[in-house]
Amino acid sequence: MSTDQTPSADVDRIVADAAIASAEWKKTPSDARAAALVAVGDALDARADELVALAQHETHLAEARLRGELKRTTFQLRLFGEVLAEGSWLDARIDHADPEWPMGAPRPDLRRQLESIGPVLVFAASNFPFAFSVAGGDSASALAAGSAVVLKAHPGHPELSALTTRVVSEALAAAGAPPALFQTIFGTDAGVRALRASEIKAAAFTGSIAGGRALLDIANARDEPIPFFGELGSVNPVFVTRAAADARGEALAGDFLASVMGSAGQLCTKPGVLFVPEGAVAVERLTDASALPSAGPLLNDSIAQGFARSVARTRDHEGVAVAAAADDAGGTAPVVFRTTIDRVLADADALLAEMFGPAALVVEYADEADLIAVAGRLEGQLTATIIAEDGDEIAPTLIGALAQRAGRVLWNQWPTGVSVTWAQQHGGPYPATTAVGTTSVGTAAMGRFLRPVAYQGLPDHLLPDALKESNPLRIPRRVDGAMQLADR
């Protein structure tokens, strides 16, 4: 597979083929779709050594990190297989005809379920070459929903993208999936052309605010606007109460640095700002340069350049000082900055901006009440963390304020672990994401690529299986307003 810019004619053919494949895949029974997802997971596991070695070469990430990420990737493929089998994802609802319906007119027979939205364009991320890239969560959830996938590869790991595509495509073919169900394109122009193609019915993206916003605007400007699910930027603030700082200040400082500096700070949930009381032991610990890791290469030149710009912007801001810094290496050295909460309240837009890489800002406060004021100034966030004691009076108010700004609120834990579960929420108000009501991690991610369809007055034999009177799929359904669990 060539990793050069995909020609326009090839892009047009690819999206046309995806539309044909998507229509067929949508009609494929859920158990067959589940088996195909499991087959993809098995195939990726079987090629783990080859995939991880190539990922190391292209991304500079450590082998242990990459093996863990690949395990996460294959796990979520299998988890979506379980979701398909369980059946509640269909949200099947049946209202039988009722001539005495209290609204004043008879109720017709109405039956509603969720169905595939159609072919999905996925823009792969750079910082997770497995879990948010070719076979990552966006692709897995789209395939589970019954959609064909056109994957726009990230230029940071093109050879890995090509190899992963081959593994996925071969596994799907061996499982009996339709041809062209999963295809990959390369190059910015190819991605934009695919996004504008009428065959594409939704798109998902993980990356920068600038890049994501540009693609969102294209998706909205189409003759037929389509849903665009972008995960963009987040500073993921951490608020430490005075009681918590007094009780365990030194330990939380070490934990904070570990969370910030993991994967060289190149995680979308990296805690970029820490609010601590003036004079706390944690502040002294965070000013120790020896606690910082050595400088190392970032994922690619674009990220390194962006990191250098954001660090320079913060360093040059009035009232900000360098608390600790590792030896410089081309502008990518780990660094911790220090300022006061008054400075943040005076210029929140600048000081609460994301620094994607191994950097963080420590903000000292005197009055805990100011934490509520800061929470009200936050942009949309993926996460917000509270490090506190159970009896802290500020906790309920602060939790409520942060829940207005973040998709996930943490208590005495660190945000860089994003578990793939049924209850996970990885999203938030803009600019964390472009679609506040959705998640890109967890089983609910599948809902992004589904749309509701109601069938009125159809004879039973013409209804989808999920809506037939006998419930042949044995799935949970809401019938005449009452929830009926599956009879398995």
Secondary structure, DSSP 8 states (H G I E B T S, - for coil): ---S---HHHHHHHHHHHHHHHHHHHHS-HHHHHHHHHHHHHHHHHTHHHHHHHHHHHH---HHHHHHHHHHHHHHHHHHHHHHHH-GGG--EEE--BTT-TTSS-B--EEEEEEE---EEEE--SS-TTTTSTTSHHHHHHHHTT--EEEE--TTSHHHHHHHHHHHHHHHHHTT--TTSEEEE-SHHHHHHHHH-TT--EEEEES-HHHHHHHHHHHHHSSS---EEEE------EEE-HHHHHHHHHHHHHHHHHHHHGGGG--TT---EEEEETT-HHHHHHT-GGGS------S-HHHHHHHHHHHHHHHTSTT-EEEEE---STT---EEEEEEHHHHHHSHHHHTS---SSEEEEEEES-THHHHHHHHH---EEEEEEE--TT-TTHHHHHHHHHTTEEEEEESS-TT----SSS-----STTSBS-TT--SSSGGGGGGGEEEEEEES--GGGS-GGGSTT-TT---EEETTEEE----
